[in-house]
């Protein structure tokens, strides 16, 4: 039941935003505001779900992920009177999941492996980065092999600029044994095993590139262009969406997304919208061939309608990702969480202040969004997320209709 009183105060929200706007979170973070944010997220989620937790307090699994990954196992209480009185359960075992993560983590850019973040009617909605390309995959393995073979702890090489389109050279602990140089087949099969453990059936990719090129080489790839077709068991949707740099134009346009068009003729854009011909999509009555003519408002609205359709109609879970998974990915994860909450379908005990704190802290900050950097560049994608809520209130976004 939705509570009238909030557990989160305005002061706590202000404190969170002050920290978030000046600091970039890491799993090893000891700042009391960051520690409190992690604890509050655990508490808020646990009000409605039975949870288990995967320890990442040393950054062993991923340095830019939360210190504790929250695995939602089942709902604690039946749905509201507006819905069937059913308690939905997931099927995840946290211990087995951590083992699978440790083996699969380097398969994805910056070791940002798939993580379940929303449980909806027994289906896990997950987030990650895209697939690692050869330079990153072998670079991580080689650096760790070099230092592990000498018996030393691996130091961290200097980090590059914290931008989604930059390749972070941050070294992390490799899950593979020293001397074991993984091939794409080996590493990506471990990624696929993790996806199947999460019961993911649909992958939604927001990249505008098939592969990301940095310094003339491919540093990341995507499931949609895997040469060996290893991801054929999954339904892959290509929903190209502007990266965070485009949101400087949103700011410069007086924070107005209406009429704001992305330049699809940019030579770096080499992929187009590609969605399956699922029967339920016909109900949306959209001409998807015109996506390049949609302004930022329409593009976001139509993508949200499509994602909500898959959340509602699919029997399996979903994975959402962009390149690094800390700009476009939290935008859609946050909008999705808020939309389902507004329908009273998730987090039913949380007030407006509670869910605001949860999505700001967990979906954005604790999963590595670099707010201070984005603000310095004028790339206000976080502001756009909440600006867009005025459109999300329209009835067409409700799964109760």
C-alpha positions as a LaTeX table, in Angstrom:
\begin{tabular}{lrrr}
\hline
Residue & $x$ (\AA) & $y$ (\AA) & $z$ (\AA) \\
\hline
Unk1 & 0.00 & 0.00 & 0.00 \\
Unk2 & 1.32 & 3.47 & $-0.92$ \\
Unk3 & 2.32 & 5.36 & 2.23 \\
Unk4 & 1.24 & 8.96 & 2.78 \\
Unk5 & 4.27 & 9.76 & 4.92 \\
Unk6 & 7.81 & 9.76 & 3.54 \\
Unk7 & 10.83 & 8.08 & 5.05 \\
Unk8 & 13.06 & 10.47 & 3.12 \\
Unk9 & 13.12 & 14.17 & 3.98 \\
Unk10 & 13.75 & 17.12 & 1.68 \\
Unk11 & 16.96 & 17.74 & 3.63 \\
Unk12 & 18.20 & 14.22 & 2.84 \\
Unk13 & 17.44 & 14.71 & $-0.86$ \\
Unk14 & 19.34 & 18.00 & $-0.83$ \\
Unk15 & 22.28 & 16.37 & 0.94 \\
Unk16 & 22.34 & 13.58 & $-1.66$ \\
Unk17 & 22.30 & 16.04 & $-4.58$ \\
Unk18 & 25.05 & 18.20 & $-3.06$ \\
Unk19 & 27.32 & 15.17 & $-2.78$ \\
Unk20 & 26.31 & 13.76 & $-6.17$ \\
Unk21 & 26.94 & 17.05 & $-7.99$ \\
Unk22 & 30.51 & 17.32 & $-6.69$ \\
Unk23 & 31.70 & 13.71 & $-6.36$ \\
Unk24 & 31.76 & 10.60 & $-8.53$ \\
Unk25 & 30.88 & 7.45 & $-6.63$ \\
Unk26 & 33.14 & 4.40 & $-6.44$ \\
Unk27 & 32.38 & 1.11 & $-4.75$ \\
Unk28 & 35.21 & 1.65 & $-2.27$ \\
Unk29 & 33.74 & 5.04 & $-1.31$ \\
Unk30 & 33.90 & 5.78 & 2.44 \\
Unk31 & 32.20 & 9.17 & 2.39 \\
Unk32 & 29.38 & 9.03 & 4.97 \\
Unk33 & 26.83 & 10.50 & 2.52 \\
Unk34 & 27.60 & 7.77 & $-0.03$ \\
Unk35 & 27.50 & 5.07 & 2.64 \\
Unk36 & 24.19 & 6.40 & 3.95 \\
Unk37 & 22.78 & 6.49 & 0.40 \\
Unk38 & 23.65 & 2.83 & $-0.11$ \\
Unk39 & 22.06 & 1.88 & 3.21 \\
Unk40 & 18.91 & 3.90 & 2.50 \\
Unk41 & 18.52 & 2.25 & $-0.91$ \\
Unk42 & 18.77 & $-1.19$ & 0.68 \\
Unk43 & 16.15 & $-0.20$ & 3.25 \\
Unk44 & 13.74 & 1.34 & 0.73 \\
Unk45 & 13.88 & $-1.65$ & $-1.61$ \\
Unk46 & 13.51 & $-4.12$ & 1.26 \\
Unk47 & 10.17 & $-2.60$ & 2.26 \\
Unk48 & 8.49 & $-4.28$ & $-0.71$ \\
Unk49 & 10.86 & $-7.09$ & $-1.71$ \\
Unk50 & 12.70 & $-10.01$ & $-0.25$ \\
Unk51 & 16.29 & $-9.30$ & $-1.23$ \\
Unk52 & 19.74 & $-10.78$ & $-1.14$ \\
Unk53 & 22.93 & $-8.83$ & $-1.63$ \\
Unk54 & 26.14 & $-9.27$ & $-3.58$ \\
Unk55 & 29.16 & $-7.71$ & $-1.90$ \\
Unk56 & 31.17 & $-5.35$ & $-4.11$ \\
Unk57 & 32.54 & $-3.18$ & $-1.31$ \\
Unk58 & 36.13 & $-3.45$ & $-2.56$ \\
Unk59 & 35.17 & $-2.82$ & $-6.17$ \\
Unk60 & 36.27 & $-6.36$ & $-6.93$ \\
Unk61 & 33.41 & $-6.95$ & $-9.36$ \\
Unk62 & 33.14 & $-3.43$ & $-10.77$ \\
Unk63 & 34.58 & $-0.25$ & $-9.29$ \\
Unk64 & 31.75 & 1.96 & $-10.57$ \\
Unk65 & 28.90 & $-0.22$ & $-9.37$ \\
Unk66 & 27.22 & $-0.02$ & $-5.93$ \\
Unk67 & 29.16 & $-1.44$ & $-2.99$ \\
Unk68 & 26.24 & $-3.84$ & $-2.51$ \\
Unk69 & 24.22 & $-5.08$ & $-5.46$ \\
Unk70 & 20.58 & $-5.55$ & $-4.49$ \\
Unk71 & 19.08 & $-8.75$ & $-5.89$ \\
Unk72 & 15.28 & $-8.63$ & $-5.72$ \\
Unk73 & 14.04 & $-12.17$ & $-5.09$ \\
Unk74 & 10.29 & $-11.80$ & $-4.58$ \\
Unk75 & 7.53 & $-9.39$ & $-3.65$ \\
Unk76 & 6.70 & $-9.20$ & 0.05 \\
Unk77 & 2.99 & $-8.62$ & $-0.32$ \\
Unk78 & 0.23 & $-8.97$ & $-2.84$ \\
Unk79 & $-0.52$ & $-6.27$ & $-5.36$ \\
Unk80 & $-3.12$ & $-3.59$ & $-4.74$ \\
Unk81 & $-6.84$ & $-4.20$ & $-5.13$ \\
Unk82 & $-6.52$ & $-2.86$ & $-8.67$ \\
Unk83 & $-4.41$ & $-5.88$ & $-9.59$ \\
Unk84 & $-4.69$ & $-9.67$ & $-9.17$ \\
Unk85 & $-3.62$ & $-10.71$ & $-5.68$ \\
Unk86 & $-0.49$ & $-12.47$ & $-6.82$ \\
Unk87 & 2.94 & $-12.42$ & $-5.24$ \\
Unk88 & 5.59 & $-12.70$ & $-7.94$ \\
Unk89 & 8.93 & $-14.33$ & $-7.33$ \\
Unk90 & 12.22 & $-14.22$ & $-9.17$ \\
Unk91 & 14.44 & $-17.26$ & $-9.51$ \\
Unk92 & 17.90 & $-15.91$ & $-8.66$ \\
Unk93 & 20.43 & $-17.37$ & $-6.26$ \\
Unk94 & 22.81 & $-14.58$ & $-5.17$ \\
Unk95 & 25.77 & $-16.90$ & $-4.49$ \\
Unk96 & 25.52 & $-18.57$ & $-7.90$ \\
Unk97 & 24.97 & $-15.21$ & $-9.51$ \\
Unk98 & 28.15 & $-13.75$ & $-7.98$ \\
Unk99 & 30.13 & $-16.72$ & $-9.24$ \\
Unk100 & 28.70 & $-16.23$ & $-12.74$ \\
Unk101 & 29.46 & $-12.50$ & $-12.57$ \\
Unk102 & 33.08 & $-13.09$ & $-11.57$ \\
Unk103 & 33.53 & $-15.25$ & $-14.66$ \\
Unk104 & 31.63 & $-13.00$ & $-17.07$ \\
Unk105 & 32.49 & $-9.48$ & $-15.92$ \\
Unk106 & 35.26 & $-8.68$ & $-18.41$ \\
Unk107 & 32.97 & $-9.52$ & $-21.32$ \\
Unk108 & 31.45 & $-6.04$ & $-21.05$ \\
Unk109 & 32.90 & $-2.55$ & $-21.27$ \\
Unk110 & 34.48 & $-1.37$ & $-17.99$ \\
Unk111 & 33.38 & $-4.68$ & $-16.41$ \\
Unk112 & 29.84 & $-3.32$ & $-16.13$ \\
Unk113 & 28.11 & $-6.69$ & $-16.26$ \\
Unk114 & 24.31 & $-7.26$ & $-16.34$ \\
Unk115 & 22.63 & $-6.50$ & $-13.00$ \\
Unk116 & 18.91 & $-6.97$ & $-12.17$ \\
Unk117 & 17.52 & $-3.67$ & $-10.88$ \\
Unk118 & 13.71 & $-3.92$ & $-11.21$ \\
Unk119 & 11.49 & $-6.94$ & $-10.53$ \\
Unk120 & 8.16 & $-6.80$ & $-12.36$ \\
Unk121 & 5.81 & $-9.77$ & $-12.15$ \\
Unk122 & 8.68 & $-12.20$ & $-11.71$ \\
Unk123 & 10.67 & $-10.73$ & $-14.62$ \\
Unk124 & 14.02 & $-9.05$ & $-14.04$ \\
Unk125 & 14.77 & $-5.78$ & $-15.79$ \\
Unk126 & 18.54 & $-5.49$ & $-15.96$ \\
Unk127 & 21.19 & $-2.95$ & $-16.93$ \\
Unk128 & 24.78 & $-3.16$ & $-18.15$ \\
Unk129 & 27.28 & $-1.63$ & $-20.54$ \\
Unk130 & 27.82 & $-2.94$ & $-24.05$ \\
Unk131 & 30.27 & $-5.71$ & $-24.97$ \\
Unk132 & 34.02 & $-5.18$ & $-24.65$ \\
Unk133 & 36.02 & $-4.95$ & $-27.84$ \\
Unk134 & 39.34 & $-6.72$ & $-28.33$ \\
Unk135 & 41.62 & $-3.90$ & $-27.06$ \\
Unk136 & 39.79 & $-3.60$ & $-23.74$ \\
Unk137 & 39.23 & $-7.32$ & $-23.25$ \\
Unk138 & 42.84 & $-8.32$ & $-23.90$ \\
Unk139 & 44.16 & $-5.18$ & $-22.23$ \\
Unk140 & 42.45 & $-6.01$ & $-18.94$ \\
Unk141 & 43.54 & $-9.63$ & $-19.06$ \\
Unk142 & 47.11 & $-8.76$ & $-20.04$ \\
Unk143 & 47.59 & $-6.12$ & $-17.36$ \\
Unk144 & 46.29 & $-8.40$ & $-14.64$ \\
Unk145 & 48.32 & $-11.34$ & $-15.93$ \\
Unk146 & 51.50 & $-9.24$ & $-15.89$ \\
Unk147 & 51.13 & $-8.25$ & $-12.25$ \\
Unk148 & 49.57 & $-11.46$ & $-10.95$ \\
Unk149 & 52.44 & $-13.50$ & $-12.42$ \\
Unk150 & 54.94 & $-11.35$ & $-10.53$ \\
Unk151 & 53.06 & $-11.88$ & $-7.27$ \\
Unk152 & 52.16 & $-8.23$ & $-6.85$ \\
Unk153 & 48.80 & $-6.63$ & $-6.43$ \\
Unk154 & 47.72 & $-4.92$ & $-9.60$ \\
Unk155 & 48.08 & $-1.15$ & $-9.35$ \\
Unk156 & 45.59 & 1.11 & $-11.01$ \\
Unk157 & 46.85 & 2.93 & $-14.08$ \\
Unk158 & 45.68 & 6.52 & $-14.47$ \\
Unk159 & 42.06 & 7.01 & $-15.48$ \\
Unk160 & 41.03 & 8.92 & $-18.54$ \\
Unk161 & 38.32 & 11.57 & $-18.72$ \\
Unk162 & 35.11 & 10.22 & $-17.25$ \\
Unk163 & 32.92 & 10.36 & $-20.33$ \\
Unk164 & 30.68 & 7.67 & $-21.74$ \\
Unk165 & 32.45 & 7.73 & $-25.08$ \\
Unk166 & 35.92 & 7.47 & $-23.55$ \\
Unk167 & 37.53 & 4.15 & $-22.70$ \\
Unk168 & 38.45 & 4.06 & $-19.04$ \\
Unk169 & 41.83 & 2.40 & $-18.51$ \\
Unk170 & 41.04 & 1.64 & $-14.89$ \\
Unk171 & 42.36 & $-1.80$ & $-13.98$ \\
Unk172 & 40.21 & $-4.23$ & $-12.07$ \\
Unk173 & 40.79 & $-7.72$ & $-10.69$ \\
Unk174 & 40.51 & $-10.31$ & $-13.43$ \\
Unk175 & 38.33 & $-13.32$ & $-12.66$ \\
Unk176 & 40.36 & $-15.60$ & $-14.93$ \\
Unk177 & 43.38 & $-17.55$ & $-13.74$ \\
Unk178 & 46.84 & $-16.09$ & $-14.46$ \\
Unk179 & 48.07 & $-17.11$ & $-17.88$ \\
Unk180 & 44.58 & $-17.79$ & $-19.18$ \\
Unk181 & 44.11 & $-15.51$ & $-22.21$ \\
Unk182 & 40.43 & $-15.70$ & $-23.02$ \\
Unk183 & 39.16 & $-15.72$ & $-26.57$ \\
Unk184 & 36.00 & $-13.89$ & $-27.52$ \\
Unk185 & 34.14 & $-17.17$ & $-27.70$ \\
Unk186 & 35.08 & $-18.14$ & $-24.15$ \\
Unk187 & 34.36 & $-14.77$ & $-22.57$ \\
Unk188 & 31.16 & $-14.03$ & $-24.43$ \\
Unk189 & 29.78 & $-17.48$ & $-23.69$ \\
Unk190 & 30.20 & $-16.65$ & $-19.99$ \\
Unk191 & 28.29 & $-13.43$ & $-20.59$ \\
Unk192 & 25.53 & $-15.39$ & $-22.31$ \\
Unk193 & 25.41 & $-17.84$ & $-19.40$ \\
Unk194 & 24.86 & $-14.92$ & $-17.01$ \\
Unk195 & 22.13 & $-13.48$ & $-19.24$ \\
Unk196 & 20.34 & $-16.82$ & $-19.25$ \\
Unk197 & 20.68 & $-17.12$ & $-15.48$ \\
Unk198 & 18.86 & $-13.77$ & $-15.30$ \\
Unk199 & 16.27 & $-15.20$ & $-17.70$ \\
Unk200 & 16.79 & $-12.32$ & $-20.12$ \\
Unk201 & 14.99 & $-12.78$ & $-23.42$ \\
Unk202 & 15.22 & $-9.27$ & $-24.89$ \\
Unk203 & 18.23 & $-6.95$ & $-25.20$ \\
Unk204 & 17.62 & $-3.25$ & $-25.88$ \\
Unk205 & 20.66 & $-1.39$ & $-27.24$ \\
Unk206 & 20.68 & 2.44 & $-27.29$ \\
Unk207 & 24.02 & 2.82 & $-29.10$ \\
Unk208 & 24.12 & 4.83 & $-32.33$ \\
Unk209 & 27.17 & 2.82 & $-33.44$ \\
Unk210 & 27.61 & $-0.84$ & $-34.27$ \\
Unk211 & 31.02 & $-0.63$ & $-32.64$ \\
Unk212 & 32.65 & 2.26 & $-30.79$ \\
Unk213 & 35.87 & 3.48 & $-32.40$ \\
Unk214 & 38.51 & 5.15 & $-30.21$ \\
Unk215 & 41.93 & 6.15 & $-31.54$ \\
Unk216 & 41.21 & 4.27 & $-34.75$ \\
Unk217 & 40.41 & 0.91 & $-33.15$ \\
Unk218 & 37.19 & $-0.77$ & $-32.03$ \\
Unk219 & 37.08 & $-0.52$ & $-28.24$ \\
Unk220 & 33.53 & $-1.77$ & $-27.73$ \\
Unk221 & 31.12 & $-3.85$ & $-29.72$ \\
Unk222 & 27.46 & $-4.82$ & $-29.55$ \\
Unk223 & 25.42 & $-8.01$ & $-29.51$ \\
Unk224 & 23.81 & $-7.02$ & $-32.80$ \\
Unk225 & 27.11 & $-7.30$ & $-34.71$ \\
Unk226 & 28.61 & $-10.36$ & $-33.01$ \\
Unk227 & 30.25 & $-12.14$ & $-35.95$ \\
Unk228 & 29.62 & $-15.63$ & $-34.58$ \\
Unk229 & 25.94 & $-14.90$ & $-33.90$ \\
Unk230 & 26.39 & $-16.03$ & $-30.31$ \\
Unk231 & 23.45 & $-13.86$ & $-29.19$ \\
Unk232 & 20.93 & $-15.35$ & $-31.59$ \\
Unk233 & 18.96 & $-16.83$ & $-28.68$ \\
Unk234 & 18.00 & $-13.29$ & $-27.63$ \\
Unk235 & 15.62 & $-10.82$ & $-29.21$ \\
Unk236 & 17.80 & $-7.76$ & $-29.91$ \\
Unk237 & 16.26 & $-4.32$ & $-30.36$ \\
Unk238 & 18.40 & $-1.53$ & $-31.78$ \\
Unk239 & 16.99 & 1.77 & $-30.49$ \\
Unk240 & 19.63 & 4.37 & $-31.39$ \\
Unk241 & 19.40 & 7.28 & $-28.96$ \\
Unk242 & 21.59 & 10.40 & $-28.63$ \\
Unk243 & 24.49 & 10.21 & $-26.19$ \\
Unk244 & 24.96 & 12.55 & $-23.24$ \\
Unk245 & 26.78 & 15.18 & $-25.32$ \\
Unk246 & 23.51 & 15.89 & $-27.18$ \\
Unk247 & 21.93 & 17.08 & $-23.94$ \\
Unk248 & 24.09 & 20.20 & $-24.04$ \\
Unk249 & 21.83 & 21.22 & $-26.92$ \\
Unk250 & 18.85 & 20.49 & $-24.66$ \\
Unk251 & 20.29 & 22.86 & $-22.05$ \\
Unk252 & 21.15 & 25.51 & $-24.65$ \\
Unk253 & 17.60 & 25.22 & $-26.01$ \\
Unk254 & 16.33 & 26.60 & $-22.68$ \\
Unk255 & 15.70 & 23.05 & $-21.44$ \\
Unk256 & 13.10 & 22.49 & $-24.14$ \\
Unk257 & 13.09 & 19.11 & $-25.90$ \\
Unk258 & 10.27 & 19.98 & $-28.29$ \\
Unk259 & 11.60 & 20.54 & $-31.80$ \\
Unk260 & 15.12 & 19.45 & $-30.80$ \\
Unk261 & 16.41 & 17.10 & $-33.52$ \\
Unk262 & 19.45 & 14.84 & $-33.41$ \\
Unk263 & 21.85 & 14.92 & $-36.37$ \\
Unk264 & 21.50 & 11.39 & $-37.71$ \\
Unk265 & 23.82 & 12.26 & $-40.62$ \\
Unk266 & 26.82 & 12.32 & $-38.29$ \\
Unk267 & 29.40 & 9.92 & $-39.81$ \\
Unk268 & 29.80 & 8.14 & $-36.46$ \\
Unk269 & 26.16 & 7.02 & $-36.62$ \\
Unk270 & 26.26 & 3.71 & $-38.46$ \\
Unk271 & 23.28 & 1.83 & $-37.05$ \\
Unk272 & 19.56 & 2.31 & $-37.46$ \\
Unk273 & 16.41 & 1.44 & $-35.60$ \\
Unk274 & 15.72 & $-2.28$ & $-35.78$ \\
Unk275 & 12.85 & $-3.94$ & $-33.92$ \\
Unk276 & 11.16 & $-7.34$ & $-34.34$ \\
Unk277 & 7.73 & $-7.60$ & $-35.91$ \\
Unk278 & 5.98 & $-8.55$ & $-32.69$ \\
Unk279 & 2.19 & $-8.47$ & $-32.92$ \\
Unk280 & 1.68 & $-6.41$ & $-29.77$ \\
Unk281 & 3.74 & $-3.53$ & $-31.20$ \\
Unk282 & 1.05 & $-2.90$ & $-33.80$ \\
Unk283 & $-1.12$ & $-1.56$ & $-30.97$ \\
Unk284 & 1.24 & 1.41 & $-30.67$ \\
Unk285 & 0.28 & 2.58 & $-34.17$ \\
Unk286 & 3.68 & 4.18 & $-34.79$ \\
Unk287 & 5.55 & 4.53 & $-38.07$ \\
Unk288 & 9.00 & 3.46 & $-36.88$ \\
Unk289 & 10.58 & 4.32 & $-40.25$ \\
Unk290 & 10.21 & 8.01 & $-39.34$ \\
Unk291 & 12.25 & 7.85 & $-36.12$ \\
Unk292 & 14.95 & 10.18 & $-37.50$ \\
Unk293 & 12.30 & 12.90 & $-37.92$ \\
Unk294 & 11.16 & 12.71 & $-34.29$ \\
Unk295 & 12.34 & 15.43 & $-31.93$ \\
Unk296 & 13.82 & 14.50 & $-28.56$ \\
Unk297 & 10.41 & 14.50 & $-26.90$ \\
Unk298 & 8.79 & 12.19 & $-29.45$ \\
Unk299 & 11.83 & 9.92 & $-29.68$ \\
Unk300 & 11.89 & 9.41 & $-25.91$ \\
Unk301 & 8.12 & 8.98 & $-25.67$ \\
Unk302 & 7.99 & 6.38 & $-28.42$ \\
Unk303 & 10.96 & 4.44 & $-27.07$ \\
Unk304 & 9.33 & 4.41 & $-23.64$ \\
Unk305 & 6.07 & 3.12 & $-25.12$ \\
Unk306 & 7.99 & 0.35 & $-26.85$ \\
Unk307 & 9.97 & $-0.61$ & $-23.73$ \\
Unk308 & 6.83 & $-0.65$ & $-21.59$ \\
Unk309 & 5.17 & $-2.89$ & $-24.18$ \\
Unk310 & 7.99 & $-5.42$ & $-23.86$ \\
Unk311 & 7.93 & $-5.19$ & $-20.07$ \\
Unk312 & 4.20 & $-5.93$ & $-20.11$ \\
Unk313 & 4.00 & $-8.51$ & $-22.90$ \\
Unk314 & 7.26 & $-10.43$ & $-22.68$ \\
Unk315 & 7.50 & $-13.63$ & $-20.65$ \\
Unk316 & 11.21 & $-13.09$ & $-20.01$ \\
Unk317 & 13.42 & $-10.38$ & $-18.56$ \\
Unk318 & 14.98 & $-7.42$ & $-20.35$ \\
Unk319 & 18.49 & $-5.99$ & $-20.53$ \\
Unk320 & 18.96 & $-2.28$ & $-21.31$ \\
Unk321 & 22.35 & $-0.84$ & $-22.21$ \\
Unk322 & 24.21 & 1.90 & $-24.05$ \\
Unk323 & 28.03 & 2.11 & $-24.26$ \\
Unk324 & 29.15 & 2.44 & $-20.64$ \\
Unk325 & 25.71 & 2.16 & $-19.11$ \\
Unk326 & 25.86 & 5.30 & $-17.01$ \\
Unk327 & 24.03 & 7.95 & $-19.09$ \\
Unk328 & 21.37 & 6.71 & $-21.51$ \\
Unk329 & 20.88 & 3.48 & $-19.56$ \\
Unk330 & 19.96 & 5.13 & $-16.21$ \\
Unk331 & 17.74 & 7.58 & $-18.11$ \\
Unk332 & 15.48 & 4.77 & $-19.32$ \\
Unk333 & 15.86 & 2.61 & $-16.19$ \\
Unk334 & 14.83 & 5.58 & $-14.03$ \\
Unk335 & 11.89 & 6.50 & $-16.27$ \\
Unk336 & 10.79 & 2.87 & $-16.30$ \\
Unk337 & 10.99 & 2.54 & $-12.50$ \\
Unk338 & 9.06 & 5.79 & $-12.00$ \\
Unk339 & 6.40 & 4.83 & $-14.55$ \\
Unk340 & 5.79 & 1.43 & $-12.94$ \\
Unk341 & 5.78 & 3.06 & $-9.49$ \\
Unk342 & 3.18 & 5.60 & $-10.65$ \\
Unk343 & 0.97 & 2.65 & $-11.68$ \\
Unk344 & 1.51 & 1.16 & $-8.20$ \\
Unk345 & 3.08 & $-1.91$ & $-9.80$ \\
Unk346 & 6.49 & $-1.67$ & $-8.09$ \\
Unk347 & 7.73 & $-0.22$ & $-4.78$ \\
Unk348 & 4.18 & 0.08 & $-3.52$ \\
Unk349 & 5.19 & 1.23 & $-0.03$ \\
Unk350 & 7.26 & 4.20 & $-1.20$ \\
Unk351 & 6.15 & 7.82 & $-1.22$ \\
Unk352 & 7.12 & 10.29 & $-3.94$ \\
Unk353 & 10.13 & 11.48 & $-1.92$ \\
Unk354 & 11.18 & 7.88 & $-1.24$ \\
Unk355 & 11.10 & 6.79 & $-4.90$ \\
Unk356 & 12.86 & 10.01 & $-5.94$ \\
Unk357 & 15.69 & 9.28 & $-3.51$ \\
Unk358 & 15.89 & 5.65 & $-4.63$ \\
Unk359 & 16.13 & 6.42 & $-8.33$ \\
Unk360 & 18.59 & 9.31 & $-7.87$ \\
Unk361 & 20.83 & 7.34 & $-5.55$ \\
Unk362 & 20.63 & 3.82 & $-6.97$ \\
Unk363 & 19.80 & 4.20 & $-10.66$ \\
Unk364 & 22.07 & 7.20 & $-11.20$ \\
Unk365 & 24.70 & 7.87 & $-8.54$ \\
Unk366 & 25.61 & 4.41 & $-7.24$ \\
Unk367 & 25.80 & 3.00 & $-10.77$ \\
Unk368 & 28.41 & 5.57 & $-11.72$ \\
Unk369 & 26.75 & 8.52 & $-13.47$ \\
Unk370 & 29.34 & 11.34 & $-13.51$ \\
Unk371 & 27.06 & 14.23 & $-12.63$ \\
Unk372 & 29.82 & 16.73 & $-11.82$ \\
Unk373 & 31.48 & 16.11 & $-15.19$ \\
Unk374 & 28.18 & 16.28 & $-17.06$ \\
Unk375 & 27.27 & 19.57 & $-15.36$ \\
Unk376 & 30.67 & 21.07 & $-16.24$ \\
Unk377 & 30.05 & 20.16 & $-19.88$ \\
Unk378 & 26.44 & 21.30 & $-19.83$ \\
Unk379 & 25.26 & 17.77 & $-20.69$ \\
Unk380 & 22.13 & 17.78 & $-18.55$ \\
Unk381 & 20.76 & 14.30 & $-19.22$ \\
Unk382 & 19.81 & 13.85 & $-15.55$ \\
Unk383 & 17.77 & 17.06 & $-15.64$ \\
Unk384 & 16.08 & 15.84 & $-18.83$ \\
Unk385 & 15.01 & 12.64 & $-17.06$ \\
Unk386 & 12.88 & 14.56 & $-14.59$ \\
Unk387 & 11.85 & 17.17 & $-17.15$ \\
Unk388 & 10.37 & 14.31 & $-19.18$ \\
Unk389 & 8.10 & 13.19 & $-16.32$ \\
Unk390 & 5.50 & 15.73 & $-17.44$ \\
Unk391 & 5.01 & 13.55 & $-20.53$ \\
Unk392 & 5.17 & 10.28 & $-18.62$ \\
Unk393 & 2.03 & 11.26 & $-16.74$ \\
Unk394 & $-0.03$ & 10.78 & $-19.91$ \\
Unk395 & $-2.42$ & 7.81 & $-19.83$ \\
Unk396 & $-0.78$ & 6.06 & $-22.78$ \\
Unk397 & 2.20 & 5.21 & $-20.56$ \\
Unk398 & 0.08 & 3.42 & $-17.96$ \\
Unk399 & 0.04 & $-0.39$ & $-17.94$ \\
Unk400 & $-3.32$ & $-0.19$ & $-16.14$ \\
Unk401 & $-5.15$ & 1.21 & $-19.16$ \\
\hline
\end{tabular}
